């Protein structure tokens, strides 16, 4: 990687080393052959306490993080939850946590990237606001698809993290790779 490409990414995280909880920071000054010294760049390296697997605490924290996008998009499940009692029974224990999540005042700031993805169904619903007929059927299908995708991501992502594996969620993984690389 050249010095110029590192300047655009001031924080580098490496998870290959021996815990996610202990971070070391190095400051390097990048200099090219024909230029003055560039601004310092911090390199953050995560170290584990041995082995290839993450600690149990790290696994639990990673699994709990998948609840955030689910809680943010749970309103799209209003049709699925009311029509299918097994899904209602699965989601019902989460209702107190969802209420706490929705009442937290800083959620708008924390969910900016996620809301970009969830804005499209909300925009369609607010724009057309169908009451019946084909429009309502399309809206119900779209909302249910978004909700079921979030539910599958929650189950798959959390269980993968708890098992010590790296989840690769469709659509989301590719978008994250594009942002990092």
Secondary structure, 3 states (H helix, E strand, C coil): CCHHHHHCCCCEEECCCCCCCEEEEEEEECCCCCCCCCCEEEEEEEECCCCCCCCHHHHHHHHHCHHHHHHHHHHHHHHHHHHCHHHHHHHHCCHHHHHHHHHCCCHHHHCHHHHHHHHHHHHHHHHHCCCCHHHHHHHHHHHHHHHHHHHHHHHHHHHHHHCCCCCCCCCHHHHHHHHHC
